[in-house]
Amino acid sequence: MDFRPKLIICGGSAYPRDWDYARLRAIADKCGAMLLCDMAHISGLVAAQEALNPFEYSDVVTTTTHKSLRGPRSGMIFFRKGPKPPKKGQPEGALYDYEDKINFAVFPSLQGGPHNHQIAALAVALKQAMSPGFKAYIKQVKENAVVLGNHLVSKGYKLVTDGTENHLVLWDLRPLGLTGNKVELLCDLCSITLNKNAVFGDSSALSPGGVRIGTPAMTSRGLVERDFVQIAEYLHQAVIICLKVQEEHGKILKDFKKGLVNNQDIENLRAEVEKFATSFDMPGFRVSDMKYKD
């Protein structure tokens, strides 16, 4: 109420819980702001009705299309159209005026020539998102994330918000004395893909205190709950190796990196991970076709 912003934005790239859109709408109405929801990371969950619906409360909704929606690298913007609901002090028959403003902001202001192959691919992805199979996929994504989080908690580790309601877990490594960039670095060497991520209370994003782990990609390869228990075990082993390297070589990153060179523990874990991963199909690829032939 002090600053009366014209626009309030909600959404996040590393938030494992759902959003209270009704509360955000009430706040926006009180101070006279528009409400924009960026649902980039959870758009697949929203499409499958496995997350709260931001459209009911938002004036504008934006999303990428290549995350949980599992489409091409692209984006979409949704906005309200038609008559505004009656309101004191508002002219009768007032209309929302977002369409022209947003269309002009996109083209010619921000976007050049459209990529028609992406538009076609997005149409395919949106049709797939309407299928029962996609809803089953998203339900499995959520179940896998819960199992992954629960197994890490059972090992004594700390998760931000102590769990998850969507497709990701945010692992707070600070109680272990580790940083996210060290764990990300070591996991990369073990063929495990995750990313360093700031957590609440970090003093600097340059040295983030956690890592973010998502389940959609491996769920697309057919992994279910028991498989994500195994993934959690691999993550546990990676952290144990991290702690050992840090103890032997020090906390400074350049010293820590020295302990990653010719590290037999890392090589052993990478071999285990790759053996596990290659036992699952990779959509669009046949391993037999990728092997070198004379």
Summary of the structure (lengths in Angstrom):
residues: 294
radius of gyration: 22.4
end to end distance: 71.6
largest distance: 78.5
contacts: 842
relative contact order: 0.10
helix: 47%
strand: 13%
